[in-house]
């Protein structure tokens, strides 16, 4: 390492954010990133620990983190980019929306602030785009093999980029009007501006990847035609079946799944649809049920739409509060209380709340009927059994309810039925260790096979599925 005392001499510094009152006026990204010289100082904090837990344990992509940290510190940005691109085809995405398990497993995190890996990663790729280093990458040779990828989310894009580099002809099918899947329609612009996605898709197009949008396989194109047209098909459909809340009153018109709400908002922001007759939180009391990232995205969107009040209820118990810089559960991901940028903007959060019923007038919900619950935990502290607390019932006046309780599995529609794929016990597409479904020429990757997970894991599985397909085609 260039500075063996960097982690002793330099303190951790993070990018800042625009003030809440300023950033909620629009859907633009609000991070204020550190200048280049500060990023280089942060790179010097990587401590040459011998066993890089960030790489081997924390990062699902196995990014070569210590290498590009050191190269950034030395000002060798182009070489840092090349190290980053070895493992990660979409660092501008992970640098923005990955929760950075690499940082919680950083060896410094045993008793100090970890290396700020995520902001170094985004600094590398943004400098690369600024300098014009990101260029189309058409293959040096062509194999003549044709691959059809169904789904243009992170797994589908990652696989397409890898397979095109190997010389294959790649066509990506997307049921929506624009490419990106979850990245475009599920993540608000204040976390991922779509210009960031568009510039990468432009590179893919100029590299020779074909994109077909507004196409539903099984309806617009038959599965039989798809199989005749391609040597291999990769299913990268995501885990689109949301977890529902089966309680009385669920059928009220203003009780919606989170993704339905978020996708409509994103389409309005991009100009894809007009802001009429969409699900809107304007001047409404909004209840978000579910405490994860999707729920947080609903909060930030509702606040920008002009919600009167936003509540967030989580059925699980409140995590322990932790204000120290180090990781209490190193090198594992700690179960501690986190506050997202959207939650900072104004929400009333509660935990251990069970929603039992919705009531209202005509077709519209007017209140949620809830109670508090107590949890029993196992030996490791995980909640395992829930009991309602007698006399804890209460009601909450609401005008809009958003269900953000996670996803069950891939949507098991006509495409998968016509192909005849098998499902695992959780309802996801069953594959072997080589991403093969058992049907000749049919592969699957990403959340469609694992269930809902991190974007960085979907990218990893997309790349690995691409490698498996390339080996399959080459015999």
Buried (B, 14 or more C-beta within 10 A) or exposed (E): BBBEEBBEEBEBBBBEBBEEEEBBEEBEBBBEBBEEEBBBBBBBBBBBBEEBBBBEBBBBBBBBBBBBBBBBBBEBBEBBBBBBBEBBBBBBBBBBBBBBBBBBBBBBBEEBBBBBBBBBBBBBBBBBBEEEBBEEBEBEEEBEBBBBBBBBBBBBBBBBBBBBBBBBBBBBBBBBEBBBBBBBBBBBBBBBBBEBBBEBBEBBEEBBBBBBBEBBBBEEBBBEEBBEEBBBBBBBBBBBBBBEBEBEBBEBEBBBBBBBBBBBBBBBBBEBBEBEEBBBBBEBBBBBBBBBBBBBBBBBBBBBBEBEBBBBBBBBBEBEEBEEEBBEEBBEBBBBEEEBBBBEBBBEBBBBBBBBEBEBEEEEBBBBBBBBBEBEEEEEEEBEEBEEEEEBEEEBEBBBBBBBBBBBBBBBBEBBEBBEBEEEEEBBBBBEEEBBBEBEBBBBBBBBBBBBBBBBBBBBBBBBBBBBBBEBBEE
